[in-house]
Amino acid sequence: MHNLINANQYIKSTEDLDSLKTLMTVFESNIKPDGVRNRAYLKLLWNRKSEKITVADNQVYFQSAKSNVTDGGKARHFAVMDKQILNLKIMKNVINTNVNFIREFSLLKQYKELVLGLHFIRYKANRYGASYSSPDCLHIDDEPLVFVHLLNLSPNAWGGDNLIADIKTKEIKNVIRLEQPFETIILTKDYYHAVTALGAREGVATRDILLFTVEPNETQMEAVA
Ligand SMILES: [Fe+2]
């Protein structure tokens, strides 16, 4: 499939694997409950000309009501991820690889500054329970470009599968399961997508992802405190 990125684009060495372990430690100590998920967020700004990446002063996240009937139309305050995470080699790989893609992404080429949203999310379900993303049905994101990086999927997990559907008919065309760390799927407005709820065969199942969203600065609500 054209919109999948192999994990080896992000994990290239044993040093990267070690860095991934550190990332997961930082991940676990920073995520906080958000409904049926745990999460932490870090908003960055990328300047096309200078190639500089800075941490945004305003860390509030906004989604339109149109793109998220459950939680859209309001500013959402998430736990802020420790910005030291940016010093990890694996995160440098993520940003470099994704920025190389973003730079050439035609729909965003006119923008001088883009918001890079790093959403660190843990779905966690007990046996016969459920954890799911918001919205939980086929939709198109506000953000013109989103990278879904799997960080970890526990072997007792049920569900957590990505669905891709036709933009006109909503017919489901692809089912993808990200299983290995840093297997990645790219989402655009060219098709609908959804992810099935996470369940557990036994014990407690987890699905950890890094959602890397890309959008023009102007679609984020700057003035919201
Ligand atoms: Fe989405």
Residues whose N, C-alpha, C, O or C-beta is under 5 A from the ligand:
A	BS01	LIG	D141
